[in-house]
Amino acid sequence: RGRGVRAGSAKSPRAASEPDAAAEGEDSDLAHGLLLIAGLCNAVGHVSTMWSTDVIPTALTHTVRGAETLFVAFLSVALSLLQLQGKHWAIVCMISLGLAAESVLDTLSGNTAAGDMVLGMGLAVAANCFLATRSVLAKVIGGFTGSTPQYLTLCRYGAVLLALPTLLSGAAPAHFVTRANLQATVCHVIYSQSSFYVLSRMDPVAHGVLKTCSRLSIIVATAIAFQYPMTALKALGLAASITGIFLYAVNKPMKASGAAEPHEKLRAVAGYAQLRAVAGVLVVFLVIGTLVEHPEKLRALAYLEGAAEGGLRGGGKGVVVPEIPGGGTPLVPGEGLLSPPSVALASAEVYGTYLAAIPSEQIIPEPIPEGHPLRWVAGKPPGAQPRLPCPYADGNGVIDLWYYKPPNPTYNVGDVLAEVILNRTLEYRFPNATEGCHVGVAVNHDWRNILSHQVYIIGSETHWMPRNGSVVWGQGSKKTYAELVNATAAAALAAEDPVVIFGTRGVHSATVTRVPCPGAEGGRALCVGSHPARYLGQPVIGDGALSMSLLFPELRVAAAERSGFTIAYHVRDHNKCYDFVRRVYNEWDAAQEIPQEDAATLAKCGVADAAHLHALSEKYGGLNILSMQVDGAEAAVEVVKAIAASRFVVGSSMHSVILADTYGVPSRPFLAPEAFNGQPELKYHDYYSAYSGEMRDIPGDVMRAEELGPGVTTDEPQIIAATITEKLMNGLGFLVQYLDGFISI
C-alpha cells in the first residue's frame, strides 16, 4: 500500500492532466471531422435530391424521400442513441407508407424510362442516406462538444460544393441572383435553422417524425389553394401519417442503455485521418457527378455562343431596327388614359400608328444567320432541312409548354395544337431518340399555377399569361392595347428574366407585347405587361396554327378532291350548338316549322333554319358539322384533316378558319349575335391584320359568311406560314436553352 501511495503521490497534477488534455484534443479533432462529414452530407443530400427530380417525376422523388425517418431510425439504433421496440418501427413505417400513398398515383402516372427510374430512385435513396447521416451526426457531435451544431455551421462546409452547378454554368450572376431565388434561400435557411434548433432538444427519430408535418401541411395547403382533387387514397395516406405522428408522440422510445455512448463508439473506430479521407471521397463524388451531369448542358450551344464553326452570331445589343411598314409615329402614353384603337382601321395604319419601334438594346440577333448551313430555309421540305445539335449533353430534356384547357376532360383544337406543333418541330429540328436525343414536352394547363420559363404557341393569353423567362411565338390577345398600357402604368416592373418574343398572331397582339414598361424613361423600354421584353430579331406576324400546313403536309388535299361545306363550332358552342344543329340537319324537314325556342337557339348558333343547311349541302356536295372540342391531340389532328378536305369552311372557332386558310381551303368566320362562345370580335381582326387589305367583315350567321366568300383570296397564308415556321425553327435552339435557364440575357 505504501508503494501505491508513493506511486500516486509521485505523479504531479500537471502530469495527471496530460492524458485528459490529449483525450480532449482527440475529441476536438474528431468532432471537427464529424462536423465536416455532416456538412458535406448535407450538401450531397440536397444535390442528390435535385438530380433525382431531374430524371424521374418529382412526386416519386419525394415519395422515396418520405422514408428518410426510417434511415434516421436505423442509424440511431446502430449508434446506440435510441432503443426502438417493434411498435416504434411499426409507427415509423406507417408514417412513411402514408406519405407514399398520398403521391403514389402521381408517381405512376409518369412515363419514365427504366434506366432513368433506377438512377432517379437510387439518387433519392442516396439523399435519404446522406441527410439522415447529417441529422444523426449532428446529434452525436453534441456528445463531444456539449451542443448540437447549428445549420449555418454545416452550410459552411458545403456551400462551395452546392454552388458548383452555378459556377460551371457560365451564366451571369444576375441570372441566379433573382428575387425569387433570394426569397427561397432565406426561407430555406430559416426553416433549416429552426429545424436544427428543434433537433437539439429531442431525439433524431422524433425530429424526423415531426418533420413529416411539413410535407403534410404542403399537401393540404396546395389542395386548398389550387383545388387539387383529394382522392380516397390520398385521404387515407394523410390519415395514416397523422395517426403515426400521434402514436409516436405517446409512445416515445427510451434512450439506449447498457451500451457505449455514440461518441465513444465513433472514437473507437474512427480518427481524424479516416474522417478526412471520407470527406475527400464525398467531395470527389460531388465534383465528378456535377461535371458528368452538366458539361455543355449548362452552356449555350456553340452556334449560340458565337465563335465556333462559321462565325455564328451571338450577343444582343446595337442592332439596327428595320423600318416599320406603314410609317407613322410610335405610340407613347401621355399622362391621361389611352383610348383603344378602332378595329375598323386598315391593318397598315394600325401597324404604323400603334406598333412602337423596338429599342435596339432589346433586340436579340437571330442566332442562325442567312446562308449558314444550319439554317432552316422556307421552301425546302421538312425532311430535307438540316438538324441542330442535340441541346442536351445527356440526350434528354423537357420543354415546358402552356396552353388553355377547358375545366373538363376535353380539349380545344385551337389550343391543343400547340402541343402537336411543338412536338413536330422538335422531331424535325433535333436528332431523334434512336440517335440518342430526346427533347420532350411537359404541358401545364393550370392557369392558377402559371410557371416561369414556358413557351406559348397558340391561344389568346399573351396579354397576361407569360411569366419571366418565357417565350411567345404565334399567340394572340383579346385585350386592347389601351387596357394593357393603363394596367401596366399602375404595376411595378418585374425584375426577372425577360419574356422573349418570336412573333404574335397579328398586329394588335404585337402591340400588346410592346407596352411601355412601368417607370421607363421617355416611355422607350418595352414590356409584356409588367415583364421586361426582348425580341428575337424583328418579330413575325401570323398565328402559330398556320404552320400546320408545313409541318403536316400529308394532310393537304388537292382542290379537285375536296368535298362538302363545313361548319366548325367553337368549344364553348359545343353543348348548345353541335348536337342540336346536327339534329336539325339530319332529322328536320327543310320546310318544317321551327318552334320559337329552338329558333332562338339556332340563331345563336348562326343558323336560320333547316332549309339553309340543306341548301348548303346540295351546293357543296355534303354538309359536315364539326366541334372543336376533342379528347386529345390525336383527335385534334383528325379535325384538321376534315377541315383540309372541305370545299368551304365557316366557323365560330377562329382556328377552324386559320387551319382552312393555311391548307388553301376557302373560309370565313361568323360571330352570331349573343353567341354562346362569347368571343370578342377583336381577335378575328387581329388574325386578319396579318394580311394585306382592309379589315374583313365578320358576319353574324353561316349563310352570310358563305355569301361574303373567303376572308383571304391570295396565297398569303402559305407565305406567312413559311415565315413564322422559319422563325421558330431557326430560334428553336435558343428557345430550348433559354427556357432551361442556360442562357442569360
C-alpha positions in Angstrom: 0.0 0.0 0.0 2.9 2.3 0.7 4.3 1.8 -2.8 0.9 2.6 -4.1 0.7 5.8 -2.2 4.2 6.7 -3.2 3.4 6.0 -6.8 0.3 8.1 -6.6 1.9 10.9 -4.7 4.9 10.9 -7.1 2.7 11.9 -10.0 2.4 15.7 -10.3 -1.0 17.4 -11.0 0.4 18.6 -14.3 1.4 15.1 -15.3 -2.0 13.7 -14.3 -3.8 16.2 -16.6 -1.7 15.4 -19.7 -3.7 12.3 -20.7 -7.0 14.2 -20.2 -5.8 17.1 -22.4 -4.7 14.6 -25.1 -8.1 12.9 -25.0 -9.8 16.3 -25.2 -7.7 17.2 -28.2 -8.5 13.9 -29.9 -12.2 14.5 -29.2 -12.0 18.0 -30.6 -10.3 16.8 -33.8 -12.9 14.0 -34.1 -15.8 16.5 -33.5 -14.4 18.7 -36.2 -14.1 15.8 -38.6 -17.6 14.7 -37.9 -18.8 18.3 -38.5 -17.0 18.2 -41.9 -18.7 14.9 -42.8 -22.1 16.2 -41.7 -21.7 19.4 -43.7 -20.7 17.5 -46.8 -23.5 15.0 -46.3 -25.9 18.0 -46.1 -24.6 19.3 -49.5 -24.5 15.9 -51.2 -28.0 15.0 -49.9 -29.6 18.2 -51.3 -27.8 17.8 -54.7 -28.8 14.2 -54.9 -32.4 15.2 -54.4 -32.2 17.7 -57.2 -30.5 15.2 -59.5 -33.3 12.7 -58.8 -36.0 15.2 -59.7 -34.2 15.8 -63.0 -34.7 12.2 -64.2 -37.9 10.9 -62.5 -41.2 12.6 -61.5 -40.8 14.9 -58.6 -43.7 13.1 -56.9 -41.7 9.9 -57.0 -38.5 11.5 -55.6 -40.5 12.9 -52.6 -42.3 9.6 -52.1 -38.9 8.0 -51.6 -37.6 10.9 -49.6 -40.6 10.4 -47.2 -38.7 7.4 -45.9 -35.8 9.4 -44.5 -37.1 8.9 -41.0 -36.6 5.1 -41.4 -32.9 5.8 -42.3 -32.6 8.0 -39.2 -34.1 5.2 -37.1 -31.6 2.6 -38.3 -28.6 4.9 -37.7 -29.9 5.9 -34.2 -30.1 2.3 -33.2 -26.7 1.5 -34.7 -25.0 4.2 -32.8 -27.0 3.5 -29.6 -28.8 6.8 -29.5 -32.1 5.1 -29.0 -33.6 1.7 -28.2 -36.5 1.2 -30.6 -39.1 -1.5 -30.0 -41.3 -3.2 -32.6 -44.1 -0.8 -32.1 -41.8 2.1 -32.8 -40.7 0.6 -36.1 -44.3 -0.1 -37.0 -45.2 3.6 -36.3 -42.3 4.9 -38.4 -43.3 2.6 -41.3 -46.9 3.7 -41.0 -45.9 7.3 -41.4 -43.6 6.6 -44.4 -46.3 4.4 -46.1 -48.9 7.1 -45.5 -46.7 9.7 -47.3 -46.1 7.2 -50.2 -49.9 6.5 -50.6 -50.5 10.2 -50.9 -48.4 10.5 -54.0 -48.3 7.0 -55.5 -50.8 7.8 -58.2 -48.9 10.9 -59.3 -45.8 8.7 -59.3 -47.2 6.0 -61.5 -48.7 8.5 -64.0 -45.3 9.4 -65.4 -43.7 7.9 -68.5 -40.1 7.3 -67.4 -37.5 5.0 -69.0 -36.4 2.1 -66.9 -32.8 3.3 -66.7 -33.9 6.8 -65.6 -36.2 5.2 -63.0 -33.3 3.2 -61.5 -31.0 6.2 -61.5 -33.6 8.6 -60.1 -34.7 6.3 -57.3 -31.1 5.4 -56.5 -30.3 9.1 -56.1 -33.4 9.6 -53.9 -32.3 6.7 -51.7 -28.8 8.2 -51.5 -30.3 11.5 -50.5 -32.0 9.7 -47.6 -28.8 8.2 -46.5 -26.8 11.4 -46.7 -29.4 13.6 -45.0 -30.2 11.0 -42.3 -26.4 10.7 -41.6 -26.2 14.5 -41.3 -29.0 14.7 -38.7 -27.7 11.8 -36.6 -24.1 13.0 -36.7 -25.2 16.5 -35.7 -26.7 14.9 -32.6 -23.6 12.8 -31.9 -21.4 15.8 -32.2 -23.1 17.1 -29.1 -21.5 14.2 -27.2 -18.1 15.7 -27.9 -18.9 19.4 -27.7 -21.9 19.6 -25.4 -24.3 21.2 -28.0 -25.8 20.3 -31.4 -24.3 22.4 -34.2 -26.4 25.0 -36.0 -27.5 24.5 -39.6 -25.4 27.5 -40.8 -22.3 25.8 -39.4 -23.0 22.8 -41.6 -23.5 25.0 -44.6 -20.1 26.4 -44.2 -18.6 23.1 -45.2 -20.8 22.5 -48.3 -21.6 26.0 -49.6 -18.9 25.9 -52.4 -20.0 22.4 -53.5 -23.6 23.5 -53.7 -22.6 26.4 -55.8 -20.7 24.2 -58.3 -23.5 23.8 -60.9 -24.0 27.6 -60.9 -20.2 28.3 -61.2 -19.9 25.8 -64.1 -22.9 27.1 -66.0 -21.1 30.2 -67.3 -24.3 32.2 -66.8 -24.1 35.8 -65.5 -24.6 36.1 -61.7 -27.7 38.3 -62.3 -29.4 35.2 -63.8 -29.3 33.4 -60.5 -29.5 36.3 -58.1 -33.2 36.9 -58.5 -35.8 38.0 -56.1 -37.4 34.5 -56.2 -34.1 32.7 -55.5 -33.2 35.1 -52.7 -36.7 34.5 -51.1 -36.3 30.8 -51.5 -32.8 30.9 -49.9 -34.0 32.9 -46.9 -37.0 30.7 -46.3 -34.8 27.5 -46.6 -32.2 28.8 -44.1 -34.9 29.9 -41.6 -36.6 26.6 -41.9 -33.4 24.5 -41.6 -32.0 26.6 -38.7 -35.3 26.2 -36.8 -35.3 22.5 -37.6 -31.8 22.1 -36.1 -32.9 24.1 -33.0 -35.7 21.5 -32.5 -33.2 18.7 -33.1 -31.0 19.9 -30.3 -34.0 19.3 -27.9 -35.2 15.9 -28.9 -34.0 12.6 -30.3 -33.4 12.4 -34.1 -36.2 9.9 -34.8 -38.8 12.2 -33.1 -37.3 15.0 -35.0 -37.7 13.1 -38.3 -41.3 12.2 -37.4 -42.0 15.9 -36.6 -40.5 17.0 -40.0 -43.2 14.9 -41.8 -45.7 17.5 -40.6 -44.1 20.0 -43.1 -44.9 17.7 -46.0 -48.4 17.1 -44.7 -49.1 20.8 -44.4 -47.8 21.3 -48.0 -50.2 18.6 -49.3 -53.2 20.2 -47.6 -52.3 23.8 -48.4 -51.8 23.0 -52.1 -55.1 21.0 -52.2 -56.9 24.1 -50.8 -55.0 26.8 -52.8 -55.0 25.1 -56.2 -58.2 22.9 -55.7 -56.3 19.7 -56.4 -58.6 16.7 -56.0 -58.4 14.9 -52.7 -58.8 11.2 -53.6 -59.7 8.5 -51.2 -56.2 7.1 -51.4 -54.7 10.5 -50.6 -57.0 11.0 -47.7 -56.2 7.5 -46.4 -52.4 8.3 -46.7 -52.8 11.6 -44.8 -54.8 9.9 -42.1 -52.2 7.2 -41.7 -49.3 9.7 -41.4 -51.2 11.9 -38.9 -52.1 8.9 -36.8 -48.5 7.7 -36.9 -47.2 11.0 -35.7 -49.7 11.0 -32.8 -48.8 7.4 -31.8 -45.1 8.2 -31.8 -45.7 11.2 -29.5 -47.5 9.0 -26.9 -45.0 6.1 -27.3 -41.6 7.8 -27.1 -38.7 5.3 -27.1 -36.2 5.0 -24.3 -32.6 6.1 -24.6 -30.4 3.1 -25.2 -28.8 1.7 -22.0 -26.0 -0.7 -21.4 -24.1 0.3 -24.4 -21.3 2.7 -25.1 -22.1 6.3 -25.8 -22.3 7.1 -29.6 -19.3 9.3 -29.5 -17.3 6.6 -27.6 -18.2 4.1 -30.3 -17.0 6.5 -33.0 -13.8 7.3 -31.1 -13.1 3.6 -31.1 -13.4 3.0 -34.8 -12.5 6.4 -36.4 -9.9 9.0 -36.2 -9.4 12.4 -37.8 -7.3 11.0 -40.6 -10.0 8.5 -41.6 -12.7 11.2 -41.5 -10.7 13.4 -43.8 -10.4 10.5 -46.2 -14.2 10.1 -46.2 -14.7 13.8 -46.7 -12.4 13.7 -49.7 -14.4 10.8 -51.2 -17.6 12.9 -50.8 -16.0 15.9 -52.4 -14.7 13.9 -55.4 -18.1 12.2 -55.8 -19.9 15.6 -56.0 -17.4 17.3 -58.3 -17.2 14.4 -60.7 -21.0 14.0 -60.6 -21.5 17.6 -61.4 -19.1 17.6 -64.3 -20.6 14.4 -65.8 -24.2 15.8 -65.3 -23.6 19.3 -66.6 -20.9 19.6 -69.3 -22.3 21.6 -72.3 -25.8 21.2 -70.9 -25.1 24.2 -68.7 -23.9 26.4 -71.5 -25.4 27.8 -74.7 -24.9 25.7 -77.8 -21.8 26.5 -79.9 -24.0 28.2 -82.6 -25.4 30.5 -79.8 -22.0 31.3 -78.2 -20.6 32.8 -81.4 -17.2 31.8 -82.4 -17.3 28.2 -83.4 -17.7 26.9 -86.9 -18.9 29.6 -89.3 -19.0 32.7 -87.2 -22.5 32.4 -85.8 -23.8 35.5 -84.2 -24.5 36.0 -80.5 -24.9 38.9 -78.2 -27.9 41.2 -78.1 -27.1 45.0 -78.4 -26.5 47.6 -81.0 -28.7 46.1 -83.7 -30.2 48.3 -86.4 -34.0 48.0 -86.2 -35.7 47.7 -89.6 -38.2 50.3 -90.7 -41.8 49.6 -89.7 -44.0 49.2 -92.8 -46.6 51.9 -93.0 -44.6 54.6 -91.3 -46.3 56.5 -88.5 -45.3 57.7 -85.1 -44.6 55.2 -82.3 -47.3 55.4 -79.6 -46.1 56.7 -76.3 -48.7 57.0 -73.5 -49.3 60.5 -72.2 -50.5 61.4 -68.7 -54.1 60.5 -69.4 -55.6 57.1 -70.3 -55.4 55.9 -73.9 -58.4 55.1 -76.0 -58.5 51.7 -77.5 -57.6 51.6 -81.2 -60.5 51.2 -83.6 -60.6 47.8 -85.2 -62.0 49.5 -88.3 -58.6 50.9 -89.1 -56.8 49.3 -92.0 -54.0 47.0 -90.9 -51.3 49.2 -92.4 -52.5 52.1 -90.4 -52.7 50.1 -87.2 -49.2 48.8 -87.8 -47.7 52.2 -88.3 -49.7 54.0 -85.6 -49.8 51.6 -82.7 -46.7 49.4 -83.2 -43.8 51.2 -81.5 -40.3 50.7 -82.8 -38.2 48.3 -80.8 -35.2 49.9 -79.0 -32.1 48.3 -80.4 -30.9 47.2 -76.9 -33.9 45.0 -76.6 -33.2 43.1 -79.9 -31.6 39.7 -79.7 -29.9 38.9 -83.1 -31.1 35.9 -85.0 -29.0 33.0 -83.7 -28.5 31.4 -87.1 -27.9 34.0 -89.9 -28.9 33.6 -93.5 -26.5 31.4 -95.5 -25.4 29.3 -92.5 -25.5 25.5 -93.1 -27.7 25.0 -90.1 -30.4 27.5 -91.1 -33.9 26.3 -91.8 -34.9 27.7 -95.2 -38.5 28.2 -96.2 -39.5 26.3 -99.3 -37.5 23.2 -98.7 -39.3 20.0 -97.5 -39.0 19.5 -93.7 -37.2 16.2 -94.2 -34.5 17.9 -96.3 -33.8 20.6 -93.7 -30.6 20.4 -91.5 -30.8 19.3 -87.9 -29.4 21.2 -85.0 -27.1 19.5 -82.4 -28.9 17.9 -79.5 -29.4 20.7 -76.9 -28.7 18.3 -74.0 -25.4 16.7 -73.3 -27.0 13.6 -71.9 -29.5 13.5 -74.7 -32.6 14.0 -72.6 -34.6 17.2 -71.7 -38.0 18.7 -71.4 -39.6 21.9 -72.6 -42.5 23.4 -70.5 -45.5 24.4 -72.7 -48.6 26.2 -71.6 -51.9 26.2 -73.3 -55.5 26.7 -72.2 -57.6 23.6 -71.4 -61.4 23.8 -70.5 -62.3 22.7 -66.9 -63.4 19.2 -68.0 -61.7 16.2 -69.6 -61.8 17.6 -73.1 -59.6 19.9 -75.1 -60.0 22.8 -77.6 -58.4 22.1 -81.0 -57.2 25.6 -81.2 -55.2 25.2 -78.0 -54.1 21.5 -78.0 -52.5 22.1 -81.5 -49.8 23.9 -79.6 -48.6 20.5 -78.2 -48.9 18.9 -81.7 -46.9 21.7 -83.4 -44.1 21.8 -80.7 -43.7 18.0 -80.8 -43.4 18.1 -84.6 -40.9 21.0 -84.7 -38.7 19.2 -82.2 -39.0 16.0 -84.3 -37.9 17.8 -87.4 -35.2 20.0 -85.9 -33.2 17.8 -83.5 -31.8 14.3 -83.8 -34.4 11.7 -82.8 -34.5 9.3 -79.9 -32.8 6.5 -81.9 -29.9 8.9 -82.4 -29.6 9.5 -78.7 -31.6 12.7 -78.4 -35.0 13.1 -76.8 -36.5 16.5 -76.2 -39.9 16.1 -74.5 -42.8 18.4 -73.9 -44.3 18.9 -70.4 -47.7 20.6 -70.6 -49.1 22.9 -68.0 -52.9 23.8 -68.2 -53.4 25.2 -64.7 -53.9 29.0 -65.1 -53.9 29.2 -61.2 -50.3 27.9 -61.2 -48.6 29.6 -64.1 -44.9 28.8 -64.2 -41.9 30.7 -65.4 -39.8 29.6 -68.4 -42.6 28.3 -70.5 -43.4 28.6 -74.2 -46.7 30.0 -75.5 -47.6 29.0 -79.1 -51.3 29.2 -79.7 -54.1 30.9 -77.8 -55.2 34.4 -76.8 -53.4 34.9 -73.5 -50.4 37.0 -74.4 -51.8 40.0 -72.6 -51.4 38.3 -69.2 -50.1 34.8 -69.2 -46.4 34.8 -70.0 -44.1 34.9 -66.9 -40.5 35.6 -66.5 -38.1 33.7 -68.8 -40.9 32.6 -71.2 -41.1 32.6 -75.0 -44.0 33.8 -77.1 -44.5 32.6 -80.7 -47.7 32.8 -82.7 -50.0 33.7 -79.7 -52.6 36.5 -79.7 -54.5 38.7 -77.3 -58.2 39.6 -76.6 -57.4 42.8 -74.7 -56.9 46.2 -76.2 -53.5 48.0 -76.2 -55.0 50.8 -74.2 -56.2 48.4 -71.5 -52.7 46.9 -71.2 -51.0 50.3 -71.1 -53.4 51.5 -68.4 -52.9 48.3 -66.4 -49.1 48.4 -66.8 -48.9 52.0 -65.7 -50.2 51.0 -62.3 -47.9 48.0 -61.9 -44.3 47.5 -60.8 -41.7 46.4 -63.2 -40.8 42.7 -62.6 -37.0 42.5 -62.1 -36.8 39.0 -63.6 -35.7 37.2 -66.8 -37.3 38.9 -69.8 -40.1 37.4 -71.9 -38.7 36.8 -75.4 -41.0 37.5 -78.4 -40.5 35.4 -81.6 -43.8 36.6 -83.1 -47.6 37.1 -82.5 -50.9 36.3 -84.2 -51.5 39.7 -85.6 -50.6 43.4 -85.5 -52.8 44.0 -82.5 -51.1 41.2 -80.5 -47.8 42.7 -81.4 -48.7 46.0 -79.7 -49.6 44.0 -76.6 -46.0 42.8 -76.5 -44.7 46.3 -76.8 -46.2 48.2 -73.9 -44.0 50.9 -72.3 -42.5 49.5 -69.2 -43.6 50.9 -65.8 -41.3 53.8 -65.0 -39.5 53.6 -68.3 -37.7 56.9 -69.1 -39.4 58.5 -72.0 -41.6 55.5 -72.5 -38.9 53.8 -74.5 -38.3 50.5 -72.8 -40.9 47.9 -73.9 -42.6 45.2 -71.8 -45.1 42.4 -72.0 -47.4 43.6 -69.2 -45.1 44.4 -66.3 -42.4 41.9 -67.6 -39.4 43.2 -69.5 -39.3 42.1 -73.1 -36.7 41.0 -75.6 -37.3 40.4 -79.3 -35.6 37.7 -81.4 -34.8 39.8 -84.5 -37.8 41.6 -85.9 -40.8 39.6 -84.6 -43.0 38.0 -87.2 -46.8 38.3 -87.6 -49.0 35.2 -88.0 -51.0 32.8 -85.9 -48.9 29.7 -84.9 -51.6 27.3 -86.3 -50.7 28.5 -89.8 -47.5 26.3 -89.5 -49.6 23.2 -89.6 -49.6 23.0 -93.4 -45.8 23.0 -93.5 -45.3 20.7 -90.5 -48.1 18.3 -91.6 -48.1 18.4 -95.4 -49.6 14.9 -95.5 -52.9 16.4 -94.5 -53.2 18.6 -97.6 -55.9 17.6 -100.1 -56.0 18.7 -103.7 -58.8 21.1 -104.5 -60.4 18.7 -107.0 -60.7 16.1 -104.3 -62.3 18.2 -101.6 -66.0 17.9 -100.9 -68.6 19.3 -98.5 -69.4 22.5 -96.7 -68.1 22.5 -93.1 -69.5 24.4 -90.1 -67.0 24.4 -87.2 -68.2 25.3 -83.8 -66.1 26.9 -81.0 -65.5 24.6 -78.0 -67.9 26.9 -76.0 -70.6 26.3 -78.5 -70.3 22.5 -78.3 -73.0 21.8 -75.7 -75.6 24.2 -77.2 -74.9 24.1 -81.0 -73.0 21.0 -82.1 -75.5 18.2 -81.4 -78.5 20.5 -81.9 -77.6 21.7 -85.4 -76.7 18.2 -86.4 -80.1 17.0 -85.3 -81.8 19.9 -87.1 -80.0 18.9 -90.3 -80.4 15.2 -90.1 -83.9 14.9 -88.6 -85.9 18.0 -89.6 -87.5 18.5 -93.0 -86.4 21.6 -94.9 -90.0 23.0 -94.8 -90.6 22.1 -91.2 -91.7 25.0 -88.9 -89.3 25.6 -86.1 -90.6 26.2 -82.5 -89.8 29.7 -81.3 -87.4 28.4 -78.5 -85.5 26.3 -81.0 -85.4 29.2 -83.5 -83.7 31.4 -80.8 -81.1 28.7 -80.2 -80.5 28.2 -83.9 -79.9 31.9 -84.3 -77.3 31.9 -81.5 -75.6 29.1 -83.5 -75.6 31.2 -86.6 -78.3 29.2 -88.5 -81.7 30.4 -89.7 -83.4 27.1 -90.4 -83.1 23.6 -91.7 -83.7 24.8 -95.3 -80.5 26.8 -95.3 -78.5 23.8 -94.1 -79.9 21.6 -96.8 -79.2 24.2 -99.5 -75.6 24.4 -98.5 -75.3 20.6 -98.5 -76.7 20.5 -102.1 -74.4 23.3 -103.3 -71.2 21.8 -101.9 -71.9 18.1 -102.1 -72.5 17.5 -98.4 -72.6 19.2 -95.0 -70.1 18.5 -92.3 -70.8 19.9 -88.8 -67.6 19.9 -86.6 -67.0 20.6 -83.0 -63.6 22.0 -81.9 -64.0 20.1 -78.6 -61.9 16.9 -78.7 -60.4 14.4 -76.2 -56.8 14.9 -77.1 -54.0 15.7 -79.6 -54.8 12.8 -82.0 -58.4 13.8 -82.2 -57.4 17.4 -82.9 -55.3 16.2 -85.9 -58.4 14.4 -87.2 -60.3 17.6 -87.1 -57.6 19.3 -89.1 -57.8 16.5 -91.6 -61.6 17.1 -92.0 -61.1 20.9 -92.5 -58.4 20.4 -95.1 -60.7 18.1 -97.1 -63.6 20.6 -97.2 -64.6 22.8 -100.1 -65.6 25.7 -97.9 -65.3 26.3 -94.1 -67.2 28.7 -91.9 -66.6 28.7 -88.2 -67.4 30.4 -84.9 -64.0 29.0 -84.0 -61.2 31.3 -85.2 -58.8 28.4 -85.5 -61.1 26.5 -87.8 -60.7 29.4 -90.3 -57.0 29.7 -89.7 -56.5 26.0 -90.4 -58.6 26.2 -93.6 -56.6 29.2 -94.8 -53.2 27.5 -94.3 -54.4 24.4 -96.3 -55.8 26.6 -99.0 -59.5 26.0 -98.3 -61.8 29.0 -98.7 -63.1 30.1 -95.3 -64.9 32.9 -93.4 -65.6 33.3 -89.6 -69.0 34.1 -88.2 -69.9 35.5 -84.8 -73.6 35.2 -84.1 -75.3 37.9 -82.0 -75.5 36.8 -78.4 -73.4 33.8 -79.4 -72.8 31.1 -76.7 -69.0 31.3 -77.1 -68.7 35.0 -76.1 -65.6 35.6 -78.2 -64.6 39.2 -78.9 -64.6 40.4 -82.5 -61.1 41.9 -81.8 -59.3 38.5 -82.0 -60.7 37.9 -85.6 -59.5 41.3 -86.7 -56.2 40.6 -85.1 -55.7 37.5 -87.1 -56.7 39.2 -90.4 -54.4 42.1 -89.7 -51.5 39.9 -90.8 -52.8 40.1 -94.4 -53.0 42.9 -96.8 -56.1 44.9 -97.4 -58.9 46.4 -95.2 -60.3 44.7 -92.1 -62.7 41.9 -93.0 -66.4 41.9 -92.2 -67.3 39.3 -89.5 -70.9 38.3 -90.3 -73.4 37.1 -87.8 -74.5 33.8 -89.4 -73.4 30.9 -91.6 -75.4 31.9 -94.7 -74.0 35.5 -94.7 -70.4 34.1 -94.2 -70.8 31.9 -97.3 -72.3 34.8 -99.3 -69.3 37.1 -98.5 -66.9 34.4 -99.6 -63.4 33.7 -98.4 -61.7 36.2 -96.0 -58.4 35.6 -97.8 -58.2 35.0 -101.5 -54.5 35.1 -102.0 -51.6 32.7 -101.1 -50.6 35.0 -98.1 -51.5 32.3 -95.5 -48.9 30.0 -97.0 -46.3 32.7 -97.3 -46.9 33.8 -93.7 -46.8 30.1 -92.6 -43.4 29.7 -94.2 -42.1 32.9 -92.5 -43.3 32.1 -89.0 -42.1 28.5 -89.2 -38.7 29.6 -90.4 -38.6 32.0 -87.4 -39.4 29.2 -84.9 -37.1 26.6 -86.5 -34.1 28.9 -86.6 -34.7 30.1 -83.0 -35.5 26.6 -81.6 -32.1 26.0 -80.2 -32.2 29.4 -78.4 -35.7 28.7 -77.2 -34.7 25.4 -75.6 -31.6 26.8 -73.9 -33.4 29.9 -72.7 -36.3 28.0 -71.2 -33.9 25.8 -69.3 -32.0 28.8 -67.9 -28.8 28.0 -69.7 -28.7 31.4 -71.5 -29.0 34.7 -69.6 -30.0 37.8 -71.5 
